[in-house]
Amino acid sequence: MYLIPKLLITGLVLGLLNACSATRMEILPDPQYAPVDMRTQQFQAPTNGSIFQAGRSVRLFEDNKAFRVGDLLSITLSESTNASKSAATNTGKDDELGLSATAILGVLPTYKGNSLLENSLSGERSFSGSGDSAQSNSLNGEISAMVTDILPNGTLVVRGEKIIGLNQGSEFIRLSGLVRPQDVSADNIVLSTKLANSRIYYGGGGVIAEANTRGWLSRFFDSPVFPF
C-alpha cells in the first residue's frame, strides 16, 4: 500500500541529488595527456667538474628551444576547416508501344465496333533529387605541452592538457602530436598546423553543457534504430 509513495519519494530524492551533482560536474585530468614524471627519470650521476656536468647542457650559442624529454614548448592553435558538398540528379524515361489491328483468317475481330487486337502501351518514369552539405570549424588559442619522448630521427613527441574552470562549468583542451625540431621557433613556439598525427580535442562540461545536450529519450527517437 505504501510501496508506490516510497518509490516516488526515492526517485525524487535521487533526481535532486543527480541535479545537484550535475551543477558541480568537473572535468578530471586525462592520464593519457599527463606530463612525464621527471622524478622517475634516470639521469647521469653528477660529476665534480667545474665546467662540464653530465646530464646538463649549457647552450651559449643556441636558441632556448625544447629538445629533451620533459622540456616545455608553447603551441599556437590555429585550426580552420571548411567543407561543402552538393549533388543533384535528374533522370527520366518514356516508353510507348503500339499494336495495330490484325485480321484473323481475313476477319477483323471487333466488339461493339472496336478492334480487339489494336492496343497501345505507354509508360513514364522520372526522378529528381538534390542535396547540400556545409561545415565550418575554427579553433584559436595557445596551450603549453611537454616533450614526452624523442624518436630515433629526432622528432619530438608532445602532449598537453589545459582545464579551465568557469562559473558553473569547465572547458578543456587536449593535444598530442609529433613536432620537428626545425619547426620550433626561437621563442620556443610551434604552430598546431605543424603537428603531425595531431589529436586536438576541445570540449566542456557543467550546467551550460548539460542544457545544450538533448535528453537520452529524445536522442533515442532520433537514432537510426528507431524504425519510423
C-alpha positions as CSV (number, residue, x, y, z in Angstrom):
1,M,0.0,0.0,0.0
2,Y,2.8,2.4,0.9
3,L,5.2,1.0,-1.7
4,I,4.3,3.4,-4.5
5,P,4.7,6.6,-2.5
6,K,8.0,5.4,-1.1
7,L,9.2,4.7,-4.6
8,L,8.1,8.1,-5.8
9,I,9.9,9.8,-2.9
10,T,13.1,7.7,-3.5
11,G,13.0,8.6,-7.2
12,L,12.5,12.3,-6.4
13,V,15.4,12.3,-3.9
14,L,17.7,10.6,-6.4
15,G,16.7,13.1,-9.1
16,L,17.5,16.0,-6.9
17,L,20.9,14.5,-5.9
18,N,21.6,13.9,-9.6
19,A,20.7,17.5,-10.4
20,C,23.0,18.8,-7.6
21,S,25.8,16.7,-8.8
22,A,25.4,17.9,-12.4
23,T,25.7,21.5,-11.4
24,R,29.1,20.7,-9.7
25,M,30.4,18.5,-12.5
26,E,34.1,18.9,-13.0
27,I,36.4,17.6,-15.8
28,L,39.1,15.4,-14.4
29,P,42.6,15.3,-16.0
30,D,43.1,12.6,-18.6
31,P,46.0,10.3,-17.7
32,Q,46.7,9.9,-21.4
33,Y,47.7,13.5,-21.5
34,A,49.5,13.7,-18.2
35,P,53.0,15.1,-18.1
36,V,56.1,12.9,-17.7
37,D,57.0,12.3,-14.1
38,M,60.6,13.6,-14.1
39,R,61.2,12.1,-10.7
40,T,61.3,8.7,-12.2
41,Q,63.7,9.6,-15.0
42,Q,67.2,8.2,-14.8
43,F,69.8,10.9,-15.1
44,Q,73.6,10.6,-15.2
45,A,75.3,11.0,-11.9
46,P,76.8,14.5,-11.4
47,T,80.5,14.9,-11.7
48,N,82.7,17.2,-9.8
49,G,83.9,19.1,-12.9
50,S,83.6,22.9,-12.5
51,I,82.7,23.5,-16.2
52,F,81.1,20.3,-17.6
53,Q,78.3,18.5,-15.8
54,A,77.0,15.2,-17.2
55,G,73.3,15.3,-18.0
56,R,73.3,19.1,-18.2
57,S,73.7,21.3,-21.2
58,V,75.0,24.9,-21.4
59,R,73.9,26.3,-24.7
60,L,75.7,29.6,-25.2
61,F,75.1,29.9,-29.0
62,E,71.7,28.1,-29.4
63,D,68.1,29.2,-29.0
64,N,66.4,28.1,-25.9
65,K,64.2,25.5,-27.6
66,A,62.7,22.3,-26.3
67,F,64.8,19.3,-27.4
68,R,64.8,16.9,-24.3
69,V,62.2,14.8,-22.6
70,G,60.5,17.0,-20.0
71,D,61.0,20.3,-21.8
72,L,58.1,22.5,-22.4
73,L,57.0,24.3,-25.6
74,S,54.1,26.6,-26.5
75,I,51.7,25.5,-29.2
76,T,49.6,28.2,-31.0
77,L,46.3,26.7,-32.0
78,S,45.3,28.0,-35.5
79,E,42.9,25.4,-36.9
80,S,40.3,26.2,-39.6
81,T,38.4,23.8,-41.8
82,N,35.7,24.4,-44.3
83,A,33.9,21.8,-46.3
84,S,31.0,21.9,-48.7
85,K,29.3,19.3,-50.9
86,S,26.3,19.4,-53.2
87,A,24.8,16.9,-55.5
88,A,21.9,16.9,-58.0
89,T,20.4,14.1,-60.0
90,N,17.6,14.1,-62.6
91,T,16.5,11.1,-64.7
92,G,13.6,10.5,-67.0
93,K,12.4,7.8,-69.3
94,D,9.4,7.5,-71.6
95,D,8.2,4.3,-73.3
96,E,5.5,3.8,-75.9
97,L,4.3,0.6,-77.5
98,G,1.6,0.2,-80.1
99,L,-0.1,-2.9,-81.7
100,S,-2.1,-2.4,-84.9
101,A,-5.2,-4.3,-85.7
102,T,-4.6,-7.7,-87.3
103,A,-7.1,-9.8,-89.3
104,I,-7.5,-13.4,-88.4
105,L,-8.5,-15.6,-91.4
106,G,-9.4,-12.5,-93.2
107,V,-11.8,-11.3,-90.4
108,L,-11.0,-8.3,-88.2
109,P,-12.2,-9.2,-84.6
110,T,-14.2,-6.4,-83.2
111,Y,-16.5,-5.8,-80.3
112,K,-19.2,-3.1,-80.5
113,G,-17.3,-1.6,-83.3
114,N,-13.9,-1.5,-81.5
115,S,-11.0,-3.6,-82.7
116,L,-9.9,-6.2,-80.1
117,L,-6.3,-6.6,-81.3
118,E,-5.4,-2.9,-81.6
119,N,-3.8,-1.8,-78.3
120,S,-1.2,0.7,-77.1
121,L,1.0,0.9,-74.0
122,S,2.9,3.8,-72.7
123,G,5.0,4.4,-69.5
124,E,6.8,7.3,-68.0
125,R,9.3,7.4,-65.2
126,S,11.2,10.3,-63.7
127,F,13.4,11.0,-60.7
128,S,14.8,14.2,-59.2
129,G,17.0,14.5,-56.2
130,S,19.3,17.1,-54.7
131,G,21.4,17.5,-51.5
132,D,23.7,20.1,-50.0
133,S,26.1,19.9,-47.0
134,A,28.4,22.5,-45.5
135,Q,30.5,22.6,-42.4
136,S,33.0,25.1,-40.9
137,N,35.1,24.9,-37.8
138,S,37.8,27.1,-36.3
139,L,39.9,26.9,-33.1
140,N,42.4,29.5,-31.9
141,G,44.4,29.8,-28.7
142,E,47.5,28.7,-27.0
143,I,48.5,25.7,-24.9
144,S,51.8,24.5,-23.4
145,A,52.8,20.9,-24.0
146,M,55.6,18.7,-22.7
147,V,58.0,16.6,-24.7
148,T,57.3,13.1,-23.6
149,D,59.5,11.1,-26.0
150,I,62.1,11.6,-28.7
151,L,62.0,9.3,-31.8
152,P,65.3,8.0,-33.2
153,N,65.2,10.6,-36.0
154,G,64.9,13.5,-33.5
155,T,61.2,14.1,-33.9
156,L,59.6,15.3,-30.6
157,V,56.5,13.5,-29.2
158,V,54.5,16.1,-27.3
159,R,51.2,16.1,-25.4
160,G,49.5,18.6,-23.1
161,E,46.2,19.4,-21.4
162,K,44.5,22.6,-20.2
163,I,41.4,22.7,-18.0
164,I,39.7,26.0,-17.3
165,G,37.0,26.2,-14.6
166,L,34.3,28.7,-15.2
167,N,31.3,29.8,-13.1
168,Q,29.2,26.6,-13.3
169,G,31.2,24.6,-15.7
170,S,34.6,23.9,-17.1
171,E,36.4,23.7,-20.5
172,F,39.3,21.6,-21.6
173,I,41.8,21.4,-24.5
174,R,43.8,18.2,-25.0
175,L,46.5,17.9,-27.6
176,S,49.1,15.4,-28.8
177,G,51.3,15.0,-31.8
178,L,54.7,14.9,-33.4
179,V,56.9,18.0,-33.9
180,R,60.1,18.5,-35.9
181,P,62.7,20.5,-34.0
182,Q,63.1,22.7,-37.1
183,D,59.5,23.8,-36.8
184,V,60.0,25.2,-33.3
185,S,60.7,28.9,-33.4
186,A,63.4,30.7,-31.5
187,D,60.8,31.7,-28.9
188,N,60.0,28.0,-28.3
189,I,56.7,28.2,-30.1
190,V,55.2,25.9,-32.8
191,L,52.0,26.2,-34.8
192,S,49.4,23.5,-34.5
193,T,49.4,23.2,-38.2
194,K,53.0,21.9,-38.0
195,L,52.0,19.0,-35.7
196,A,52.0,15.6,-37.4
197,N,49.5,12.9,-36.4
198,S,47.9,15.5,-34.2
199,R,45.0,14.9,-31.9
200,I,43.2,18.1,-30.7
201,Y,40.1,17.9,-28.5
202,Y,38.1,20.8,-27.2
203,G,35.0,20.4,-25.0
204,G,33.4,21.3,-21.8
205,G,31.0,20.3,-19.1
206,G,28.7,21.8,-16.5
207,V,25.3,23.4,-16.4
208,I,25.6,25.1,-19.8
209,A,26.8,21.9,-21.4
210,E,24.0,20.0,-19.8
211,A,21.4,22.5,-21.0
212,N,22.9,22.3,-24.5
213,T,22.6,18.5,-24.7
214,R,19.5,16.6,-25.8
215,G,18.0,14.1,-23.4
216,W,18.5,10.3,-23.8
217,L,14.9,9.7,-24.8
218,S,14.9,12.4,-27.4
219,R,18.2,11.0,-28.8
220,F,16.6,7.5,-28.9
221,F,13.7,8.7,-31.1
222,D,16.1,10.4,-33.4
223,S,18.5,7.5,-33.7
224,P,18.9,5.1,-36.6
225,V,17.4,2.2,-34.5
226,F,14.0,4.0,-34.4
227,P,12.0,2.4,-37.2
228,F,9.7,5.3,-38.1
